[in-house]
Every structure is written in structure tokens, then in C-alpha cells.
Amino acid sequence: MSCQRCGAETVAFRVPEALGEYLPDDRPGAELCTRCLAVAPVDDPPEENPDFRTVSDAFPPNEEAGAALACLLALVESLVLYRAEIEAVATDAETRGADVLLFFERLAADDSLEPFFDVERRTRQLEQFL
């Protein structure tokens, strides 16, 4: 598949069942762009989640934590609209072993990415309410 924003390759993943209610779309899966980090819903996700470290070393080795962080990326475009959802998904990611703020700091330092959002600005904003 290719990204609707930038045309780069994407990796499809299954949305963790506990997080589906927090995302703007109720489909069972999503795809994450390997360049701009855009997330788009998909109807038919793979049975197994990918190793998200193929996108960036910022992702943890734990695939469930990686899926939770990818879901978080689906929400960061609008902190105002999705504040409660971001808090819930971030909490879930942390219970799965991810350090959310460290993840965003590492994304900002990854020169192979061209995120569709200002990662450093979002990191500062997330620090205020996480």
C-alpha cells in the first residue's frame, strides 16, 4: 500500500481492541506511513502486527506497544479535538511498556522521517498534559 499524503510505503497493523473506541474510525486496522507517519484506517489488517522498528528505531521492540504508539500518531494532528483520546491511548501505550515522550523525542531525531506534523512542537504540547 502507499500513503495517501506522500505516496511512500505503508505498514498495515491491527488496532488493539482496547484502543478502537478512541480512534476516529472504527475499522479493525490501520496503515502507518514509513515516511510521513500518517495513519489511515484499513478494513483488512494482517493477523500479525509488523515490527514497527522497520519504520523507525523510535518504536519499541514490543509490537503491541508499537501498535499503541501508531494509534497515538493517528490522533496527534488535533490535540484539542482528541485530548481525552490521546491521554487514554498514551496511558495504554505506557502500560504496554512504551515511554511516550521518549518515543516522540526519538521520532524528532530520526532523519529518515518527514513527519506530516511538527514532532518537536507536539512533544512540548504532550508534555503539558501527559
C-alpha positions in Angstrom: 0.0 0.0 0.0 1.1 3.6 -0.4 0.4 6.7 1.8 -2.4 9.0 0.7 -0.4 12.0 1.9 3.1 11.4 0.4 3.0 8.2 -1.6 5.6 6.4 0.4 5.1 2.8 1.5 3.0 1.9 4.5 2.8 -0.9 7.0 -0.6 -2.2 8.0 -1.4 -3.2 11.5 -4.2 -4.4 13.7 -5.6 -1.8 16.0 -5.5 -3.2 19.6 -9.1 -4.0 20.6 -8.8 -1.8 23.7 -8.0 1.2 21.6 -10.5 1.0 18.8 -13.0 3.2 20.7 -10.5 6.1 20.9 -9.7 6.3 17.2 -11.7 8.5 14.8 -12.6 5.4 12.6 -13.9 2.1 13.9 -12.2 -0.2 11.4 -10.1 -3.0 12.8 -6.8 -1.9 11.3 -4.7 0.9 10.1 -1.7 1.6 8.0 1.3 3.7 9.0 3.3 5.7 6.5 7.0 4.8 6.7 8.0 8.4 5.7 5.4 11.0 7.0 3.9 8.9 9.8 0.3 9.5 8.6 -2.1 6.8 9.8 -5.1 5.8 7.7 -7.8 3.1 8.5 -7.9 -0.2 6.7 -10.6 -2.8 6.6 -8.4 -6.0 6.4 -5.4 -5.7 8.7 -2.8 -8.5 8.9 -3.2 -11.2 11.6 0.2 -10.3 13.0 1.4 -6.8 13.6 4.6 -5.8 11.9 7.9 -4.9 13.6 7.4 -1.1 13.8 11.1 -0.6 14.1 11.2 -1.0 10.3 9.5 2.4 10.2 11.8 4.0 12.9 14.0 2.8 15.7 12.0 5.2 17.9 9.4 2.4 18.1 9.9 -0.2 20.9 10.5 -3.9 20.1 7.2 -4.8 21.6 4.7 -5.0 18.8 1.7 -4.3 21.0 3.3 -1.1 22.3 4.3 -0.2 18.8 0.7 -0.6 17.7 -0.5 1.6 20.5 2.1 4.3 19.6 1.0 4.1 15.9 -2.6 4.7 17.1 -1.4 7.7 19.0 0.1 9.1 15.8 -3.4 8.9 14.3 -4.6 11.4 16.9 -1.8 13.9 17.3 -2.9 16.1 14.3 -5.6 17.6 16.6 -4.6 17.8 20.3 -7.6 19.9 21.1 -10.2 17.6 19.4 -8.7 14.4 20.7 -7.2 15.3 24.0 -9.1 12.7 26.1 -8.4 10.0 23.5 -4.7 10.9 23.4 -4.5 10.6 27.1 -6.2 7.2 27.1 -4.1 5.8 24.2 -0.9 7.2 25.8 -1.8 5.5 29.1 -2.4 2.3 27.3 0.9 2.5 25.4 2.7 3.1 28.7 1.0 0.0 30.3 2.4 -1.9 27.3 5.9 -0.7 28.2 6.3 2.3 26.0 7.7 5.7 27.1 5.5 8.0 25.1 7.6 11.2 25.5 10.8 9.4 24.7 9.2 7.9 21.6 8.3 11.4 20.3 11.8 12.7 21.1 13.3 9.8 19.2 11.0 10.5 16.2 12.2 14.1 16.2 15.8 12.9 16.0 15.1 10.3 13.2 16.4 12.0 10.0 14.9 9.3 7.8 11.4 10.5 8.6 9.5 13.5 7.2 6.5 13.7 9.6 3.4 15.4 8.5 3.3 17.2 11.8 5.8 19.2 13.8 7.1 16.5 16.2 9.1 18.8 18.5 6.1 21.1 18.9 3.8 18.2 19.6 6.2 16.7 22.1 6.2 20.0 24.1 2.4 20.1 24.0 2.1 16.5 25.1 4.4 17.1 28.0 1.9 19.6 29.3 -0.9 17.1 29.7 0.5 13.7 29.9 
